[in-house]
Amino acid sequence: FSHGGSGTSATLGQVMFMQIGLPAVAYIDISTAAMAAAQMRGGDVAIGISSSGNAKTAVDSLRIAQGNKALTIGISGFANTPLGSYSDILLCYNISKENIRYLHLNRVCETIILGILQNAILNKNYETMTRSLQVAKDAFLGVNR
């Protein structure tokens, strides 16, 4: 769940999780995000991404998902934020928001964290996930021939 610049990270995260066979959708619109979060239940995982930790789409979605007993993971540049308060697990990076020259680094940090999550899941279920990676690769190659 995200919007704005972090929405691109969410979209990439969707692809990363689909590559290893996990159903995933990136919601970057506040209305559809709220509807999706309202349908989550225990056993589901909601990831909210906001470099500032204040993005309404991510914050509201995690609040709703957490209220429905889904596991919530926040990815942010800051810990003491609204996103952090609705995250069961908060993964932070530290990029100064005062220096506009570094704004692009937020996307890099978010992508690295998503890659680490993908790799952790892949390593935990290596045989199943490796088959899923092959299926994803075959599908990609079949489409792009």
C-alpha positions as CSV (number, residue, x, y, z in Angstrom):
1,F,0.0,0.0,0.0
2,S,1.5,3.3,-1.0
3,H,1.2,6.3,-3.4
4,G,3.4,8.9,-4.9
5,G,7.1,8.1,-5.3
6,S,6.9,5.1,-3.0
7,G,4.1,3.8,-5.2
8,T,6.8,2.8,-7.7
9,S,8.5,0.8,-5.0
10,A,5.2,-0.9,-4.2
11,T,4.7,-1.9,-7.8
12,L,8.2,-3.4,-8.0
13,G,7.4,-5.2,-4.7
14,Q,4.3,-6.7,-6.4
15,V,6.5,-8.1,-9.1
16,M,9.1,-9.4,-6.7
17,F,6.6,-11.4,-4.7
18,M,4.8,-12.7,-7.7
19,Q,8.1,-14.0,-9.0
20,I,8.3,-16.3,-6.1
21,G,4.7,-17.5,-6.3
22,L,3.1,-15.2,-3.8
23,P,-0.1,-13.5,-4.8
24,A,0.5,-9.7,-4.5
25,V,-1.2,-6.5,-5.6
26,A,0.2,-3.0,-5.3
27,Y,-2.5,-0.5,-4.3
28,I,-1.5,3.1,-4.9
29,D,-4.9,4.7,-5.0
30,I,-6.4,5.6,-1.6
31,S,-9.9,4.3,-2.4
32,T,-9.0,0.9,-3.7
33,A,-6.3,0.5,-1.0
34,A,-8.9,1.1,1.7
35,M,-11.3,-1.5,0.1
36,A,-8.5,-4.1,-0.2
37,A,-7.3,-3.5,3.4
38,A,-10.9,-3.9,4.7
39,Q,-11.0,-7.4,3.1
40,M,-7.7,-8.6,4.7
41,R,-7.8,-11.2,7.6
42,G,-5.5,-13.1,9.8
43,G,-2.8,-14.9,7.8
44,D,-2.7,-12.0,5.3
45,V,0.3,-9.6,5.1
46,A,-0.1,-5.9,4.4
47,I,3.0,-3.9,3.5
48,G,2.8,-0.1,3.7
49,I,5.5,2.0,2.1
50,S,6.0,5.7,2.9
51,S,9.3,7.5,2.9
52,S,8.0,10.1,5.4
53,G,5.9,7.6,7.3
54,N,2.9,9.9,6.9
55,A,1.4,9.0,3.6
56,K,-2.4,8.6,4.1
57,T,-2.8,5.6,1.7
58,A,-0.2,3.5,3.5
59,V,-1.1,4.7,7.0
60,D,-4.9,4.2,6.6
61,S,-4.4,0.8,4.9
62,L,-2.2,-0.6,7.6
63,R,-4.6,0.7,10.3
64,I,-7.5,-1.0,8.6
65,A,-5.6,-4.3,7.9
66,Q,-4.2,-4.4,11.4
67,G,-7.7,-4.0,12.8
68,N,-8.7,-7.1,10.7
69,K,-5.8,-9.1,12.2
70,A,-3.5,-9.1,9.2
71,L,0.2,-8.9,9.8
72,T,1.4,-5.3,9.0
73,I,4.8,-4.4,7.8
74,G,5.9,-0.8,7.4
75,I,8.8,0.4,5.3
76,S,9.8,4.0,6.0
77,G,12.6,6.5,6.4
78,F,11.5,7.2,10.0
79,A,10.4,5.3,13.0
80,N,8.2,7.6,15.1
81,T,5.5,8.2,12.5
82,P,1.8,7.2,12.0
83,L,3.0,4.4,9.7
84,G,5.2,3.0,12.5
85,S,2.3,3.0,14.9
86,Y,0.3,0.7,12.7
87,S,3.2,-1.6,11.8
88,D,3.6,-4.9,13.5
89,I,7.1,-4.9,12.0
90,L,8.7,-1.6,11.0
91,L,11.7,-1.6,8.7
92,C,13.4,1.8,8.5
93,Y,16.1,3.4,6.5
94,N,17.5,6.9,7.2
95,I,17.6,9.4,4.4
96,S,17.6,13.1,5.3
97,K,14.4,14.7,4.0
98,E,16.0,18.1,4.2
99,N,18.3,17.5,1.2
100,I,16.2,17.2,-1.9
101,R,19.2,15.8,-3.9
102,Y,18.8,12.5,-2.0
103,L,15.0,11.9,-2.7
104,H,15.8,9.2,-5.3
105,L,17.6,7.3,-2.6
106,N,14.3,6.6,-0.8
107,R,13.2,4.4,-3.8
108,V,16.6,2.6,-3.7
109,C,16.3,1.9,0.0
110,E,12.7,0.7,-0.3
111,T,13.6,-1.6,-3.2
112,I,16.5,-3.0,-1.2
113,I,14.2,-3.8,1.8
114,L,11.7,-5.4,-0.5
115,G,14.5,-7.5,-2.1
116,I,15.6,-8.6,1.3
117,L,12.1,-9.7,2.2
118,Q,11.8,-11.6,-1.1
119,N,15.1,-13.3,-0.5
120,A,14.2,-14.2,3.1
121,I,11.0,-15.8,1.9
122,L,12.8,-17.5,-1.0
123,N,15.4,-19.0,1.4
124,K,12.8,-20.2,3.9
125,N,10.9,-22.2,1.2
126,Y,13.7,-22.7,-1.3
127,E,12.3,-25.7,-3.3
128,T,8.8,-24.3,-3.7
129,M,9.9,-20.8,-4.4
130,T,12.6,-21.9,-6.9
131,R,9.8,-23.7,-8.9
132,S,7.8,-20.5,-8.8
133,L,10.8,-18.5,-10.0
134,Q,11.1,-20.8,-13.0
135,V,7.4,-20.6,-13.7
136,A,7.7,-16.8,-13.6
137,K,10.7,-16.8,-15.9
138,D,9.1,-19.2,-18.4
139,A,6.0,-17.0,-18.4
140,F,8.1,-13.9,-19.0
141,L,10.1,-15.5,-21.8
142,G,6.9,-16.9,-23.4
143,V,5.3,-13.4,-23.5
144,N,8.5,-11.7,-24.8
145,R,9.3,-14.1,-27.7
